[in-house]
């Protein structure tokens, strides 16, 4: 289900914006055509890279992150099938009109509006409006309520926590035995919640104003999967549960689902717009960032807070102040960008300034370094990448330390 469609993407379909390309990473074989270049305003995310998996309203997310200085890689993990191609929707609408349901459950503002628009286009608008006027309408949240009222109808109840389970619970509390209940779906069929209604004696009808489909350009999605799996992004964002499933399924087709999930468990933060979207991530053993309010703006703020709290650091070394901002390191008036491996090692050294970190400890930070020789080579690459190689010291037979 879509929580941005659930909650945040209630406005109609947003046209795609065109963003100029930016260099991405050598690991992606040259410039990435789908990334976005940061502008000059408010670069609090300068040095960070964010992957966006959403289809609808992806432009809003991309623009918000780019305005703050981030590089963005975008590839929809799923897309919404065009309503004008969906004869099933019209057939289901006719079935609802003929059945004249006692209860109508509205789960998303976007879906409700799209349903009304499709009915109008098919010449069924007045008949559907008459059915809705007679039915007891229960809505999942304030945006769904707003869409219902904007269409000239009244609702009889709203789920306080904006979850489908709670919305169905309201219908069950009023009693549905022998009643006809129509449920507006949100991209896919919620089998568990529909079964609750049927088990309580209801006759259930469903309407899917939008359906999730595979992305049209799967090569873009493959590049995003490769970037996440190689930990070349800092955060990957999700605004719908199907997007999580779509990303992992596409990765499985590439033989990369294991490394993708491993990266999201450690190294790449996953951010979900709400608990419904977070559920499939939790099932994978991934603990995502979830905002307190299940809105797009809250998701953006949570990502910004996470990155600025965890990816920005300054240490006063013996040679001068060392500042890390994402992948960007500033020292002695010089600014450089670090690849993932050197960045992870520097973060470990900066986490305990001046402390000697053993080779065993640093090997844990670099899973791709299989032995101590590989670790020593990684330290050498870090020193070469830093503005001053003397920032990292070797402590004979013990390990390495930051020169403070």
N, C-alpha and C positions, 0 to 999 in steps of 0.2 A: 504494500500500500504506500501511497505517497503522503508524507507528512508535509512536504512543501505543497503538494496538492492537498494533503490533509488540512494543512493550516496556512502555509505561507504563500502558495502559488495560486491563490484564488483569482487573481486577475486573469484575463484571457491569454491566449497564446502570445508569447512575446517573440517578435521577429529577431533573427540572429543578427548580432552585431559583428562587424568585421574588425579584427584586431591585427595590427602589424606584427609580423613574425619577430622572434627574438632567438638568439642562440640558446640552446638548451643544454646539451651535454655531449661529450664525445661518446658516451655510452649509447646515445641514441643515433649515432652515425650522422652527425652534422646538425645543421640548423633544423629546428622543429617547426613545421609549418602551422601547427595548431596552438603554439604558445603565444602569450600576449606580452607586450612590452610595457613595463611600468612607466607611469608619467611622473612629473616632478612634484606632485602635490602629496604631502603627508606620507613620506616613504618609511613608515614604521615597520613595514615588512620587507624592506630592502634586504636582499640576500637570502630570502626564503622562496621556496617553490611549492606550489599548491596544485593538486590534481582535482578537477571538477568532473563528476560523473553524471550530472543531471542533464536532462533534455530541456524541459520547460523551465523558463526563467534562469537558464544558465548564464545569460548575459548579465543579469543582476549580480550574481555571485562573482563572475569574472571581473566586472567593472569595479566592484567593491574591493576586491583583492588587489587589482592592478593600481587603483588610485592610491592604495597604501604601499605600493612599491614592490609587490610580489610578482614573480613570474608565474604564469598559469598555464597548465596543460589541460586541455578540455577534450573529452571524448564521451559522448553519451553511452552509458552502459545499457540502457534501454530507451526506447522512444515511444511516443504516444501515436497509435495508428490514427490516420485522418478520419474525422467523423463522417465526411461526405462519402467515404468508401465503405461505411459500416451499415450494411443492410440489416444486420442483426439488431442494431439499436432501434431501428424503425419498427421491426417486427416485435421486439420486446415492449416498445412503447404502445403499440396497438393492443398487445396482450394486457397491459396494465389498464388501459382505457376500458377494455371489454370487461375486465374483472372488477373494476371499481373498488380498489382495496380500502379496507377500514383504516389501515395504518400505513404511512409512508415514512421510511427512514432515509434521511439525507445525510450523507457522510462528508461530502466536500462541496465547497462553494463553486469551484471550477466545474466539477462534474454536474452539479445541478444546473448551472447556467448553460453548459453545453447541451444538456438534455433538453432544456426549454428551447434553445436555438434550433436544435435538430428537429424537434417536434414542429416548430413554426415552419421550418423549411419544407417539411413533408406535408403541410396542411393539417397538422394534428394539434396545433397549439391551443385552440379554444377548447377542444375536447379534453386535453390533458389538464388545462387550467380548471375546468369544471370538476374533474376527478380530485385534484389537489385541494380544491375548496371544501370538498365534502370529507376528505380524509383527516385523520389525526396525524399531524406531521411532527416527527421527532428529529432533532438535528444534533450533529456531533460536536459542534463548537460555534463560537460567535461568527466566524466567517460564513459558515453554512447557514446560520440563522439570518445573517445579513442578505445573503443571496435569495433565500426564501421570501423574506419580507420585501426585498426589492422587486420581486416578481408579483407582489400583491397578495401573498398568502400569509397566514399566521401559523406559528409553530406552537405545539402543546408541551414541549419539553426540550431541555438541552443537557447534554452530558457535561458535567463540570470539569472533568479531566480530559475532555476532547478525545476520548478513545472509543473505538467502535464497540468494544465489549460493554462499556458503560452505556452507550446509546441503545444497544439491544436490550440491556438490562432495564432501561426505562420502559421499553415496550412490553417486556415480560411482566414488570410490576403492575401494569394496568390490565394484564390478562390478554392472551391472544388465542385461547382455545376456540376453535371454530372460526377464527377471523382470517381475513386475507391481508397479508403484509407484503408491501413492495419495498425492496431495498435497493437504493442507488449505490452501486459498487464503486470502488475507487481503484480501478486499474486491473484488479484481479479478484477472483471469487474467494471470499473469506469463509472457507468451508465450516470452520468451527462455529462461527457466530450464526451462520445460517442454520446449522444443525440445532443450535439452542432453540431457535424459533420453531423449527419443525417438531422437535421433541416436546414442546409445550403445546402442540396441537394446532399450530398456524399453517395455513397454506401460503407458501412463500413464492413470490415473484421477484425476479432480479432484473435490473437495468444497468448496463455498463456504458455510460456516456463516453468513456475513453478506455482503450485497452493497451496494455503494454506489448510492444513488439520488439524484435531484434533491431539493433541500430543499422542504418543503411550503409555506413562506412566503417566496417570492422577493422580496417587497417589502422585507423586512428586509435581505436580502442586497444589494439595490440601494442601500439607505442606507449600508451598510458600504462598498460599492464607491465611492460618492460621497465618503465621508469619507477613504478612503485616497487616492483620485485627487486630491483637493484638499489633501492633506497635512494634514488635520485630526486625524490620529492620529500618534503617535510610533513605534509598533511594531504590526505585524500578525503574529499567531502562526499557525503551521500544525502540526498533529500527524499529518497524512497527506498523501501525494503526491496522491491524488485531490482533496483540498481545494484544492490549488494549481490543478489543472486546472479544477476546478469554479468557482473564483473568476474565473479568466481567461476561461473560456467564458461565464459570466454577464455579465461586463463587456463581452465582444464583442457579446453580444445587445443591450446598451445603447449600443453604439458608443463604449465607454470603455476598451477593453482597452489601447490605446496609452498613454493618460494614466495608467492604473493601473500598468502596468509601469514607465513613466518615474518615477512616484512612488516605487516600491519600489527603483528603481536609485539614486535620489537624493532624500532628504527623509524617507522613511518606512523604518525598518529592518524587514526581514522576519526572523522567527525560526522555525527549523525544529527539530523535536525530534530529528532525526538525519539522517544522510547520504542515506538513501533519500527522505525527505521533501524534503531540500534539492535533490535532483537536478533536478526540473522547474524550480525557481527558477534554478539555475545555467544551465539551458538557455535561460532567458529573459534571461540577462545580469544576473541579480540575485544578489548575494553575501549569503547570509543569515547570521545568527547561528546557530551550531550548538554545543550543549553537548558537552563531552568524553564525558559519559555520556548515553546515549540514553534518558533518563527524564524524566517530567513535572516532577519536582522540580528536576532539573538545568536544564531549559528555563526554569523560573521564575527560578532564580538567575541564569542568563545574561542574561535580559531585565532583571532588576533591576540587575545589574552594568553592563550597557551604558548604561542610562538614567542611572544615578547618576554614571557616569564621563564621559558625553558631554553630559548635559543639565543638570548642576548646576555653577554657577560663581559666584565672588565676586571682585569687583574693588574696590579702594580708589580711589575717584574723588576729585577735588578738592572735591567736595561731601559726601562721606561714602561708606560702604560700599554697594555695589550687589550684590544677591544675586539670582541667577536659579535657579529650581528648576522645570524644565519650562517650562510657560507662565506660571508665577507669578513675578512680579518684586517684590522687597521693597526699599524705599529710604525712609530717614527715618521709619521706623515705619509706612509705608503700603504696602499690598500690592495689586497690580493683576494682571490676567490679560491676556496679549497674544495677539492673533490671529497666525496663522502668518507673514504677511508681516513685520510689525514684529518678531516674535520672531527670524526669520532674519537681519534686518538688525542687530539688537542683538547676536546671537551673533557676527556677523562683526566688529563693532566691538570686542567684548570679547575676541575671539581675539588681537587685537594692541592692548592698551590704550594709548591715547595716540598710536598711529600714525595717520597720515592715509591713509585708504583712498580710492582714486580712484573716480570714478563708474563707470568701466569694471569695476573689481573688484566694486563693489556691485551692478551690473547682473547680474553672473554669479550673485550670491546670490539675486536676485529675477527668475527667468525671465519672470514675468508682467509685469514692468516693461519695456516695449518701447523706451523712449527715456529721455533724461535728464530730461525734464519729468516723466514718470511716476515716475522715481526720486526727484526732489525732493518730489513729492506723498507718496511713501511715507515719506520722512524726516519730513515734516510730520506724518503720521499717527503715526509712532513717537514723536515728541516729545509729541504730544497725549496719547498713551496712557501715557507714563511719569509717575511721581509728580512729577518736576521736568524740564521741557523743556530746561533748561540742561545736562543730562547729555550731550547730543549737540551738538557744535560744528560750525559750517561753517568750512572753511578756503577762503577765496576762491580761485577758479579751480583748486583742487586736489582738493577732495572733503570728506569728513567724518571726524571723530574723536570718540572718547570723551573727555570732559573729565576728565583725570586730572592 
